[in-house]
């Protein structure tokens, strides 16, 4: 059995050495880790050079690590000896499949599934700001080993591209483009799609001293997502990118250039806006999600009672008033604001984006307008206002 495993590892090492390696899958796990199911291994180019990315798939969570060719071969050998009962090695010369039984193992050889490696066969997606062949898109499952957009991830791909387009436009029209260094914080980063995209885009754009010229931080409450994104960032050699566990309200971002919060639910959007204002962010980008706070308080003015008696219109009005107030508050605090459709509703129902660029000292005259709107609709409190008034009293 050991000799068969050694022969399989020899084929793996040969394919890596001569550039014919495409990918390797380990499956049929019978080991002691009750959560581990499969391992997918593929070649990747990182800032530290060529590596093999190991993506561990489990019942409840995923993980990612990368290794050089020597380490990778050693790990595969150990995995086949200690739990995995099958391995499928794809090269451009042959396919090799090892099957391990209780007393013996065998290798089957077949015609190659792939005629070329990823780099040889990759056809770049046209008219996009993002290279679909970049490491993080593969690690997050947006693209295939060949750098092709997965059919079930095209909506996410469009969102990521649109986000980068918007962020780049805001950056280019601000004073930030004159800075050699940039600090970006993504509040509620989730699985990190946009955090990675922001880091990748600006790491190519900035010309300041490395690696301190770009610092990007993703803040997320769910530890499993923080761990996954941290592993992918480390595997990709993204030295200026980190993920930390925390919630928006309690996290201290320090001084920030760009603050992002997409789909922070209900008043978490207000928490993020407050952090953007008080951290001296030059650009704030949020995509509000849920508007329960104002919806619970909203009372229909007599003129609109016949319209807002319908629950669906009441809810839409609450959303409009909530985000309109946020925009006015930001303008009062010295920002120029704009709200628009992020991506088409065919891609996501939560598609409004509020962007704010700091331009001046502030506009106190907006206070009267804010107060009038709140009085008209019977709104007693709004979280962003509460935060700002609380900090003013301290």
Secondary structure, 3 states (H helix, E strand, C coil): CHHHHHHHHHHHHHHHHHCCEEEEEEEEECCCCCCEEEEEEEEEEECCEEEEEEEEEECCCEEEEEECHHHHHHHHHHHHHHCEEEEEEEECCEEEEEEECCCCEEEEEEECCCCCCHHHHCCCCCCCCCCCCCHHHHHCCCECCCCCECHHHHHHHHHHHHHHHHHHHHHHCCHHHHCCCEEEEEECCCCCHHHHHHHHHHHHHCCCCCCCCEEEEEEECCHHHHHHHHHHHHHCCCCCEEEEECCCCCCCCCCCCEEEEEEEECCHHHHHHHHHHHCCCCEEEEEEECCHHHHHHCCCCHHHHHHHCCHHHHHHHHHHHHHHHHHHHHHHCCEEEEEEECCCCCCCCCCEEEEEEECCCCCCCHHHHHHHHHHHCCCCCCHHHHHHHHHHHC
